[in-house]
Every structure is written in C-alpha cells, then in structure tokens.
Amino acid sequence: MIFAAFRACQLSLAFLAIAMPGFVKAETGHSPSHDVIWDTPGKNSADSMPLGNGELGINLWVEENGDLNFYLSRNDSFSAISQLAKVGWVRVSLSPNPFVAGAPFRQRLKLVDGVCEITAGAPGEEVTLKVFVDSDWPVVHVLGRSGQPVTVTATVESWREEPQFFTRRGQWTMVECPTNPPQAADIFPAPGTDSVAWYHRNENSFAFEETIRVQSLEPIRHFINDPLLHRTFGGWVAARGFAPIDNRKLVSTQPVKDFHIRVASPCEQTPSAQDWLKLAESIADEAADGQGALTRTAAHWRAFWNRSWVMSDTGPGLEGDGSQGDFVASSPVGRNRHRLMIGQENFSDGAARMTIGKAHTLQRYMQAAAGRSIYPIKFNGSIFNVEPTPFGIEDTPDWRRWGDCHWWQNVRIPYHSMLATGDFDLMLPLFDTYERIRPHAEARTKLYTGAEGLHFWETMTIWGTPANRDYGWDRTDKKPGEMVNQHTGKVWNQGLELVNLMLDYYDYTGDAEFLRERILPMAMPVLKYFDTRFKKDKDGRVIIDPTQSVETYWFEVVNDTPNVAGLHSVTARLTALPKEMSTPEQRTFFAHMKAATPPIPMNEAELNGQNVRRIAVAAKFRDERRNVENPELYPIWPFRIFGLERPMLEEARNAFHLRTKHLDVGWGYDGNAAALLGLTDESALIVKTQIANSNSHFRWPAMWGPNYDWVPDQCHGGNTMNTINNMLLQHVGEQILIFPAWPQDWDVSFKLHATRQTTVEAKLENGRLVDLKVDPASRRKDIVLPSWLE
C-alpha cells in the first residue's frame, strides 16, 4: 500500500537522523519571515495555497463568501487514459459566516509546523481553522474552533460528473489517438453514518493496452506492469457529530464550537470499489485523533527544517524594482550581453519582495509537499496545478501543458537540489520509478535493437514506454522502436545521468547497500547499451552513432557531448570505487568501458577577438539547431567534469560565454553552470532573475513560470535551488568549497550538506565570515574559502 511505502520513507528519515550528526536539534532553521501571510480572502483557485505530506497535496483557498475550499491531488492518481487527474474538491461552509466583508481576516502558512492557520470574524465571534495534511497518513484535517456556535457543512464538489474528453496538451501519451476515449466520471456511493465519499476507478486501462498494441510490445508484455487497471482514488469525508443529508454533503447535527473534519484519500489498485472504500474508511479511522495528528505533523516538519536552510534577504532588485523592465548584466564577452524582459503581465509585483532565502525555502517546501509518492514530482505543475483559466484556456483543474509523461530533462532537476539540502528520502521515488521499469527496458532494447542493456526514453509513461504521441500512431514505413518525434527519438543520455545522480546519493549518504543493490545493477545495463549498441573505432572506443545532442542537434551527429561526458563521469566514478564494493566481473567491465569512452569533444572559436578552445556540441554535427539547449554545458552540469578546482576551467568558461542561448528560467541550467565555474557576477544575475519568476495570475509567491512548461514550474524552482546551493557550497574530491560563486556583499546564513555525511553551517555578514561549523569536525580541514575571505 502507498501509505505503507510512505511510512518506509519515514523510517529512512529516522535512520538519517541517527546516521548524520546534528541532523535534528531542538530549534529549527526555519525563519518565520518565510511564512506566507494573507489578510484578505481569495476569489478562486488561482489564490490557493499548497499544502501536502509528500503523498497527498491540497490547493487551499478561502473565498469572499466565506467558504473554505481545497482541491486534493496526488502523484499517482492516473486515469484509464493516463491523465494525472486531481483527486477531487471539498468545500467547507460555516453559518453564521465569520468571513463577512470588513471582518478581520488572517491566513498564514506556518511552515515550521506544515499547517495553514486561518482566523476570521469579529472579536468574541472569531473562528480559527487549522488545515494540514497528516504526516503519517493520506488525510486532510480541518480543525475548527469558534467563539460562538456555528453550523458546519462539508460538501464534495465535482467537475467529473459525466465522462470527459481530454484536450490537446492536457494529455500527452494519448494525444492524436484515433479513437479519443473519454475519461470516466466520478462515483458517489451511498453515505455512511457520519461520512460521505467519492471515487474515480479505472475499470479498463485503455492507454496501457493501446501502447502495447501500437508499440509492438506483445512479445515482452509479461515484463511490463499495468499501473492503470483498477486504480482507484477519491476521498472519504468523515466528522464526529456530523450526519449526511445526501451522498455529497455532511452537516453538523447541531451548532458547534469545536469540530474536526478529515478527508482520507488513498490511491490503490484494488480488486473492487468496495475494497477501496473499506481502505479509505480504515485510514480515516486511524487518523481520527486530530490533535495527535497536528502534533506529529508539526514534529515531522520541524525535523525537516532542521536538515538544512538558506537565509538571505537579498532580492531580485537588480537595476530596477524586480517586477518589470529590462535587466541587463555585463558579460565577460562584451558582445554577448545578457537580456531578459520580465513583464508586469507575466510576473507578480510580489516577486520584488521575494528574497533568495524565501525562494529557496518555499521551493524546498513544495518539493517536500509533493515528493514522497511512488512516482516522481511532476515537472509541469507538480500536484499543485489548477485551472488554466488565467491563460485563456477553458478547462478543468486536471489540465496541464505537456500532460502525463515524465520527461527526463525536466524531472531530474529538483532531485539535484535535494543533495545539498539533505533531502535524500525525497530522491527515492525517482530512483524507484526507473528501477521498476528496468526489466522492461532491457527486454525492449533487445526486442527493438538486438543490443544488450537498456536505455530510457526522454518522454516516458509511468509504465516505462515513450508516449504514443512521440512513438507515432501511424506506423506506416516505420520499424518497431523507430520514433516519429525527432526531438527525442535518438537521445540516449538519460540512463547515464540517472546512474550519476545515484552515485551522488551514495557519496552523500555513504549507503553501501544502496550502492551494491541498486546502483551497480543499474549501471551495468546502462553501460552495456553503449558497449553493444554502437560500433567501435580502431582503438576500441565507442562511436555513438546514430545519436543526437539532446533535443537541439539532430543531424549528422557523432559522439554527442552529453553522452560522452556521461560515460566519462560514470566510468571514472565506478572504477574508483573500493574493490570490496563490487564484483571482479563488474570491475573488469567498468574498466573496459572507461577505456572505450571517446574524448570529450572540443573545438576552437573566437572570443573577444581571440581564438580559444572550448567544449563542443559533439565530435561531428550539422550546425542546425532545432531547440534551445546548450549541450556543450553538460560536462559542467550535470556531470561536473570541468569547473572550479577541476581540469580545463578556461575551456569550460569559454563554452559558457559562447553558448548560443541564454536560459535563465525554466529547465535552462545556465545558473548551475555559472556557479560551478565560479562566475559570481553571472550567477548573481541569474539567481535574481530566477526568484523574480513568480506569475502575477497567482497569489502563492512560488508559482513559477510557466516558462517552457507549466505552473508551478518545478524545473525552474529546482534550478533556482541548484543555483543557490552551488553558489554557496561545492565539493571537489575531498575539498568543500564555501561561497565559491557568492557575492561578497550579500549577507547569508546557511546549513547545507556535503559528501561523506557532512553538514556545513556558515554565516556571512558585511563581507566577513562570522560563523562556521562543520560536522563532523574532522572535515574542517577540507574547507576551502574564497580568496576574499582568507
């Protein structure tokens, strides 16, 4: 069961608390100034506030008419057509209404406790609501206390009362499907004694079955798990002293001063709808103690905030107020001036008040609120997307641009940020997802190409295939495995990046079992794909062809830089492992692949009137761009082969300065690269641009984007954290670089994690280091300070 898996994650938290010195302490690193406080009600879901326990999330808002509303959402609530649907909508009304016009109102997200506190009403008649998602169970709690007796009504709303047809880009796997099947309606069963419920159930798995057929996967079907059939999700609304008046509405039997409403919302593949209803009821009963739930949830969040923090009052003011106008920074390349328009119509006035510390805190909170499911965080809105109405699109809260698939280039980004913040438990759903589909990926690779090993597709369903939109519905003159979408058809670097990130996890946690049982079994088939899929030159080096350089260079590409850099990084790290951590067979193969790795592509170019050497896009390629990526930056980020205190720093900086596109928002990783290269001025400009990226259509300040994707853009939020983390702390071998790309005049205090189970706390004030703590103390010798602090 999912909540059982969630508890397993909590056990891993407990382990980390023991294994990592100083992991939990009485006081938290959270700053109350990072809390989000509103003094007026909202109008609709665009004014909502996100809460979640990692498995279950809600978008919460109070309307001007006094109703408390929340959408429920999960990372695993997929319909039969593979749309990640909202779980549902609950409305809570009070009579008499304390939210009358002109009455005092205060709504505060108290981050330290993971609870939203709402107070409204005239003195003596005040109503206080505490709304939170239980840290131990997929349950939303609404605890209420009123100065006068009130009648409380909880109503289940729905926009899925009839079967619905999806719209383009609100879905992806089934876009252009010739039959365009509908999404099923929600079901509202008969009410219980003190409860009402609803559920959405997949009585078929149309998307999965069509994928098997279209992609010619029948011979290996037994390797592929069907995650859609009988998947059931919904809510069980219960409250003591309440009674249903129909199958959607629960009302207090008499006016009350205290009340507790709870909504249990599991998602499981159950044999029957009745089995799901019994499960939901049992979870609601387990979480019936509201005060106990509040106490344990607060303890959970306080431990979370103790892991790490970043506090800095520096904001996006650049050379203006941060909310509109042109931001221009001088580049070391005079003719390569960097420019980004941030318009009033796109980004909020509140962005000017966002600080680096608050942006880092709120994005980290959103990752924790959505990151403990069985599937990764959705890059295109997470589970906190709402109706697209502000963008002139009439659709339901189920809609999101780019739909259901996990796109590797996007999904990876928040997970890199979790290393420095010590959120290792949040990384596991990403690893689990790709490990679950490993047997299928190996079988499919053999079926399609005859090669050994595996590769993962760029746009991937939750069962591990490419989207049918990318694979192509019309297979005329197409071979099995041949993709129609040329943006992603020959991109192979996903597995290498995954293994590299898993090795990062090992370097930070020191988890030897994770290395032996999970990393090495993944690394072997990932590398075997390159060993058996491609030819080799006379020196025994792999010739990666056919290939492309990510989504940007498609034609005549040989030995693209992302793959070559990945092979260099992964094989070097695997061959450097202690002998006792791997088998002789594994060590021999890793050494073979290291020797078979081609050199990282380089070429010459003109920079400031001089011929310079730089990282190239590929060893060979036709210079014709089809997207906006800069694949030549991959040896800098994510693979960290070049950079500060690493080889070929100048060649790497030349590649950065001469990059074709400047990508400071969304999934663009310029900020990560700038920080790793020690380019302080560029890093400062980019991070200020990043934290100004709050959309004016939404009240929540961390509603980034949409940029290239959707709101809240988790690629953007993750990269904002990555840039900040890398500006503050980097590790190179045994060295820990402090403030490697941080402006001397920006005050900051932080606690971040480094490799070998190390934490670093530092405070910079008026250009002086006023505090530095390293745990364990034995690693204090590895600290490297910038020259201006020595």
N, C-alpha and C positions, 0 to 999 in steps of 0.2 A: 504494500500500500504506500501511497505517496507520503502520507504523514509519518509513516514508519521510516521511510528514507530520510525525511526531514529531521527526525529525531537522531538518526545516524550522523547527520551533519552536525547536530548539536554536540554529540559525543566527540566528534573531531575537534570542535571548539574547545571542549573541556581538556582534551589532550594537548592542544596547543597552549592553553593557559598554563599547563604544568610544564610543558617542554620548553617554553620560551620564557626566560627570566623576565620578571617585571611586566608580564603580559596583562595582568589585572591588578588594579590598585583601587583604593577607596574612592579617590576623586577621579573624575573623568577629564579627558582632554577636550571635551565639548565646550564651546563658547556660547552662552545664551544669546549673544548678538547674532548668531547664525539662525536662530529660530525665525520662523515666518509668522508674522502677526498681521491680521487684517481687522479693521474697525468698522467695516460695513459688510452686510451680506452680499452675495453674488447674484448673478442673473441666470446662469446656466452652467453647463459642464465645463465651458471654457474658463470658468472661475473656480475650478476644482483644485483640491489639494491632494497629493498622493500619500497613501499610507500602505504598509504591507509588511509581511513577515518573511518575504522571500519566496513563498509558495503561493500565497493569496494576496492580492492587492485590491485597493479601492481608490476611486476618484471621489472625493468628498466635497460637497458644497452646500451652503445654506442659501435658499432663495429668499427674495424680498418678501414673499408671502409667508415666510416662517418655516417652510418645510426643509428638513434635513434630508439630503439625497446622497446616495452613493452608488456608483457602478462597481460591480465586483468583476475581477479579472484574474486570469491565471496564465502561465506559460504553456499549459498542456491541454487547454480546452479547445481542441480541434474538432471541427465538424466533419461530416462524411465527405465533404468536398475539399477538405484540408484548408479550411479557413480558420485562423485563430480567432475565435469568437469571444466576446465578452460573456461572462457567466450570467449576468443579469443586473437588475436595477431595483433598489429598495428605497422607499420614501417613508420618512417618519414625521408625523404631524402632531402638534400639541394644541390643546384647546383648554383654556383660553391661550391665545397665541402670544408668547412673550416677545416675538420679533416685530412688534408693531413699529411703524415708521416713527423715527425720532427717539426710540428707546435705546439705551446704551447697548452696545454690541462689541464683543471681542472674540476673535477666533485666533488661536495660537497653536502652531505645531511645535510641541515641546520635544525637540529632537532627542534630548538626553534620555527621555522615557519612551519615545516612539508613540506618543499619544497626542491627539488633537483635542484641545480643551476649548469649549465654546461657552460663553456666558452672555446672557441677554435678559432684558426685562428691567422694569423699574425697581428701585430699592424695596426690599421686602417681598417682591414677587419674582425675584431672579430665578432663572433656570440655568443650571450648569450641566453640560453634556461632556462626557469623556468618551471619545471614539478611538478605538485602536484595533489592530489585528493581533490576535493571540500569538505569542512567540512559539507556543508548543503545538498548536492545532490550527487547522484552516478554518478559523472562526473570527467573524467580526463582532465586536462587542460595542454596544451603546449603553453606557451607564448614565442615568439621569437623576438629578435632584432638583426639586422645585420648592420655592418659598411658599407656594400655595398649591392646593391640589389641582392636577391637570388630567385631562383625558388624553391618552396616548394611542395613536393609531400607526401601525406599520403596514405598508401596502407594497405588494410586489407589482412593479410595472413591467411592461414588455413591449418591445418593437418586433418580436418574432412570433406574433400570434398566428400568422399564416406563413406557409413556406415562402422563402425569399430567393430571388436570383441574384447572384453576385455581379458586380460591375468590374470593368477592366481596371487593373492595378489594385483594386481592393483585394485581389487574389493574384496568385502567380502560377502555381502548379497547374491549374485547370483553365487558365486563360486561353481562349480560342478553341476550347473543347467543342467539337461539332454538336454535341447534344445539350450543352449548357444546363446541367441538372440543378434543381433548386436545393437550397439549404432547408432542412426540416424546421418545423415550428416547435416552440417550447410547449411542454405539457404541464398542466396544473392539476395535480391529483386532489382527491377529496381531503379536506383539512383534518388535522388531529384535534385532540382535546384543547391544547394550548399552542398550536402551531399551524403554519401553512407552509407549502413547499412548491417548488417548480423544478423542472429538469429539462435538459436537452439531451437526447440519446441518438446515437448513430445506429440505426437498425441495418445499415449497409455501410460498406467502405468503398464507395464509388471511385474516389480519387485513387486509392491504392490499387484497386482492380484494373482501372484503366491504365495506370502506369505500368503494371506488369505486362499488359497486352501490348501497349504502344512501344515499350522499350525492349520487347523480345526477351523478357526475363523469366519466362516459364521454366526453362531448364534449371534455374537456380532459385526458384521461388522458395524452396524449403530453407534457404539461408536468410530470408527477408521476413522480419516480423511485421505484422499488420497492426499498427498502433491506433487505427481508427474504428474498427468494428466493435460495436457495443460500448464505445467510450461514452460515458455519461457524466454530465456536470450540471450544476444548478445550486439551489440553496434550500436550507431548512430553517425557517424563521420561527423562533420559539421565545416565550417570555412567561414567567410565572405570574399568575393573576391576570392573564390575558385570555381572550377567547376569540375564535374566528367568527366572522359574520358572513364570510363566503370563502371560496378557495384561494383568495388572494389577499385578504385583509384580516389583520389581527388587532384587536382593540382591548384596552384595559377594561376589566369588568366594572370598575368604579374609579373615580378620580384618585390619583396617587401623588405622593410627594417624592417617592423613590421608585425607580424602575430599572430593569436590565433586559435589554433585547439582545439576542445573539443570533447570528446567521452562520450556520455551518455550511461549508462549501467545498466538499471533496470532489475529486475528479478521478474516476476509475473505469476500467473496462470490466463491467460486472455482467454475470450471466443473465440478469434480468433487471428491469427498472426497479422492482421491489427490493432486490438486493442493495441497489444504490440507496434507496430511501431508508432502509434499515441502517446502512452505514452512516448516512448523514445524521439520522436521529441519534445514533450512539455517540457520534462526535459532539453533537450539541449537548448531550447529557454530560459527557466527560468535562466539558468546558463551562459547566453551569455556575461555578463559583466566580462571579465577576471580579470581586476584589482580589481573589487569589490570582486570577489571570492578569490583572493590572500589575500586581506586584512582580510576578515572574517576567512579564513583558518588559517592565522597566529595568529589571536586573539584566535581562538579555541585552538591551540596548546600551546600558551603561558599560557592560563588558566590551561591547563592540566599539564604543567610542574610545575606550582605553587603549585599544590596539595602536592607534595612530591618529595624528591630527596635523593640520596645517592652519596656522592663524596668521593672517596678514591683512591689513586694512588697505593695501594698495588696490586701486580700482582702475577702470578702463578709461580714465580721463584723457590719455594720450595728449593730443594738442587741441582738445575740444572738450565737450561735456560727456562724451562717451556714448551718446544715444543717436547721433546723426552726424552727417557731414563726411568729409574725406579725411582718412587717416593716412598719412604719408610718412614713411620712415626712410632714412638714407640707408642704402645698401652698400657694402664694400665694393659692389660693382656699380659704378656711377650711372650707367645707362640702364641698369636693371632696378629701377625704383619700384618699390612695392606699394600697391594701392588697393584699398578695399572701401567700397561705399557701403555704409551702414545707414539705411534709410529709416525715417520715422514710421513708414508704412510697414516695415518688416520687423523692427526690433524695438523693444519696450523702453520707455523712459526709465523704468526701474533698473535697466542694465547699467545706467550711470552710477547707481548706488550699490551695485554688486561689487564685492571685493574678491580678491584671489582666495582668501580663506573661506568665504561663504560659498563661492562657486565650487571649490573643492569639496566642502562639507556636504552641500546639497546633492551633488552628483554622486558622491560616495553613498549617501543615504538612499538615493534612488536605486543604485546597484544592489544594495543590501535588501531593499524592499521588494526586489523582483528576482533575486539571484539564487534562490535555494530550491528551485524546481527540478524536475528530471530533465528539462531542456534548457538551453542557454537563454540569456537575455535577448529579447528581440531588438535588433539594432534600430528598426524603423518604428519607434514609438514605445518600446518596451511593452508593459501591460497597462500603460497609463495614457494611451491614445484615447481621444474622444471623437465626437462627430467632426467631420471635415467641413462643417458649415462655414467657419470663418474664412475658408479659402474658396467659397463659392461653389462647393460640391455638396449636393443634397444627398446624403446617405446616412447610414446608421453608425453607432459607435464601433461596429465591427470592422469598419473600413480602415484601411491603411495603405499608403503607397508602397508598392513592391510586394505586398501580400505576405504569404505564409512561410516562404523558404528562409533558411539560414544561409546568408551569403558570407563566405569565409572572410573576404577582405574587410567586411563590416563587423561581423560578430566577434572577431578576435580582439578588437580594440579595447573594450572595457576590461578584458581579462589581463592585459598587460599592466594596467594601472593597479591591479589588486596585489601585485608582488610587493611594491613599496609600502602599501598600506597594511600589509599583513593579513589580507582577507583571503587566506588560502582556501578556506572552506567554500567560498563563493566560486572558486575556479573549478571545482569538481564537476558540476553539471556539464560544462563544456567538454571536459575530458571524457566523462561518462557517455555523452551523446556519440562521440566519434568512435569510442571503443565498442559500443553496442553494435555499430554497423560495420565493424572491421571484417567479420567473416563474410558478410555480403559483398563488401568492397573487393575483397580478394577473389571471390568467385566471379564477380562481374568483370574484373580486369582480365582474368583468364578467358572468360567467355568472349569478350569483345576483341582482345588483342593477342591472346595467347601468351602474354607475359606473366611472370610471377609477381608476387607482391600486390601492391594496391596504390591507388590514388583516390582522392576525394574530389567531388565536383565543387566548383565555385558556388553555384546556387543549388542548395541541397534540401530536399524534403526531410521530414523528421524520420522517415524510414530509410534515408540514405541515397536516394536516386536524384538525378537532376530533375528540375521542374519540366513537365511536359511542354510548357511554353518554350523552353530552351532546347529541349531534345528535338521537338518538332512533331506535330500531329501527322503531317503528311510525310510518309516515309518513301515516297517515290524516288527512285535512284539513290537512296541513302542506305548505307550499310549499318548494321547494328552497332551502336556505340558512336555513330557519327552525329555530331551536334549541328543543329540548324543555327543556333545563336553563336555567331563568331566572336562575340565579346568574351565568351567564357569557354569555348569549345576545346582549346588546347592550352589551358592554364593548369600546371601540374604542381605548383609550389605549396599547396595547402598542407599536405602531409608533413613536409619539411618544417614548415612554420609551427605546426602542432607539436611535433617532437621537440623542437627548440624551446617552445613555451613550457612543455612538460619538464624539460631539463632545467629550466629556470625554477620551476616549482621545487624540484629536487634540491637545487643549490640553496634555495632559501630555507626549506624545511628540514633538509637532511634526512628525509624519509627513505630509508634504504629499501623497504618493502615496496614502496611505490616505484622505485627505480627498477627493481627486478621483475615485479609482477605486472607492471603497466607500461613503463617507458620502453624497456628493451623489446617486449613483444610487439609494440607498435613500431619501433624504429626499424626492426628487421624487414618487415614487408614494405615499408615506405622506401627504404633504400634499395630493396630488391627490384622494385619497379624501375628505377633508373638503371640498374645493372642489367636487366633482361629486356626492357622495352626498347632501348636505343642501341645503336651501333657504337663502336669504339674506334678511335684513331690508331695509328701505327704504334703509339706509345701506350696504348691501353686505356686512354682517357675517354670518358663518355662524350658522345656527340649528341646533345639534346636537340633532336630534330625528328619529327615535327614539334614545334612549340610556338609560343608567343610570349611577349614580355608583358605580363598581366593583361589587362583589357585594352591597352593603348596601342601596342605594335603587333600587328597580325601577320605581316607578310615577310617571307624570306628570312625568318628569324632562326638563328642557330645559337645555342648556348646563351639563353636569356639570363640576365644578371640576377633576377630573384631566385631562380633555381640554382644557379652556380653558387651564389652566396649561401643559400641554404645548405647545399652539400658541403661547402667549406666549414660552416659553423657546426653543423650536426656531427660530421665525421670527426672533426677535431675534438669536440667535447666528448664523444663516445670513446675515442681511442685514449683519451686522457683519464678515463675512469680507473680507479684502483682495480687490480686484477681480480680480487675476490668478489667484485660486484657483477661480473659477467662470466659466461662460459668460454672455454677456449674457442669453440665454433663461432661465437658472437665476436670475440676479439679479432679473430682472423678475418671475418667478413668485414668488420668495420675498418680494419687497416687496408683491406683490398679496396673498399670504396673511397677511402681517403686518397689513395694513390691514383684512383680512376677519376678523380674530380678535376675538371678543367680549370685553368686560371680564371680569375675574376676579370671580366672584360674591361679594357682601358682604351682610351683614345686621346687625341690631342684636340684642343680647341683654343680660341682666342679669348683672353680675359684681360680687360684693361690694356689692350694693345700688345699683350704678350702671349706667346704660345705656351700653353700649360697642359699638364697631363691631368686627366680626370677619369672617374668611373664612367663607363659607357652603359648604354641600354642593353646591349647584347654583343656577342663577338661578331655577329653579322646580322643585319636587319635592313629592311627598306624603311627609309625615314618618312613614314606616313602615319600620322597619329590618328587614332580612332576614339580616344578617350583622353582624360586629363591627368592621368597618373604620371609620376616620375619614378619609373622602376629602377633608375640608376641609384636611388637613395636606399635601396634595400640592404646593401652591405653596412649602412649606418644604422638604420632601423628597418625591420625589427631584429636583424641578425648581429648587430654590434661588433662587426669585424674591424671596422675603422672608426676612429673617434679620438677623444681625449685620452692620452696615455696609451694609445693603440697605434698600430702601424699606419702609414700613408695618410696622415691627418691632412696634409695640404691637398692631395688628390681628392680626398673626400669633401673638403671645403670648396674646392673648385667645382665639383659636381653640384654641390648645393647652390652656389652662387649662380651657376649657369643653367639651373633647372628651367625647363620651358614654362611650366605652370607654377603659380604660387598658390598653394592650397592651405589656407589658414583655418578653414572651417570644415565641418563635416568629417568625412573619413580621411581628409588630407593630413599627412603625417609630417608636414614641414616643421611644426613646433617640436616634435620629438627629435627630429634630425638636428635642428638648430641647437637644441640644448646639449645633445650628445657630442656635438662638435665644439662646444664651448663658445658659441656665438651669442654673447649676452644681449647685445642690442636687438638682434633679430628675435631672440627668444622672448624678450620683454614685449616687443611689439606684438608678436603673435599671440602671447597669452592674454594680453589686454583685449585684443580683437576677439579672442575666443570667449572671454567671460562677458563680452558685450552682446553675445549672440542670443539674447533672450527675446522670444517672439511677443510682440505687442498685443496679439489677439488673445493671449492667455495671462492669467493672473499669477500663476505659480512662476517664480523667477527662473527656475531651471528648466523651462520648456524651450530647450534649444532647437534651433532650426526653423524650417525643415531642411535647409541646405540641399544636399543631393537626395535626402531620404524622407524622413517623416518626423513629426513632433510627438514627444521629445526625442531628439536625435541622440541616440546613445553612442554613436560613433563620435560625434562632436564632444559630448560630455566626457567620454572616456579619454579622448585625446587631450582635452583640457587638463584632466588629472595627470595624464602621462607627461605633458609638457612641464607642468608644475613640479611633479616628482623628480624629473630628470634635471631640472634647473637647480633643485635643492640637493640631490644626492644621486651619485652614480657609483657603481662598483666596477673595477677593472682588476681582474685577478683577485689578489688579496687586498688591494687598495680600496678604500672607501673615500670617494671624493665628495667633500662638503661644499656647497654653494658653487659648483663648477660653472654655472651659467646664470647666477643670480645677481641682479644689480646691487652694487654696494650700498646704495641709499634707500633700499626697500627693507623696512623692518619686517621681521618674520620670526615666528617660533614654530617648531615642528617636532613631531616624533614620527620617524619613518623606519622601515625595515631594510636591512641589507642581507647579503648572503650569509650562510653559516649561522642561522638563528640569532642574528644580531639586530638590535634596535639602537637607533641614534636619536637623541634629543638635543636640539640646539636652539639658541636664541640669538638673533642678530638685532642690535639696537644702535641706531646712529652710526652705522658702519663699523661697529665693534662687536666681537663675539663675547657675549656676557654670560653664556651658559653652554656647556657641552657635557652630555652624559652618554656613555657608550656601555651597552650591556650585551655580552659580558665585558668586563673591564679589560680583559686580555686583548681585545681588539682595538683598544685605544691607540695602539702603535700603528695601526693600519690607516688611520685617518690622515687624509691629505687635504690641506686647506689651500684656498687660492692665495696668490702672492700678496694681494692687498690685505690679507689677514695674518700673514706670517710675521 
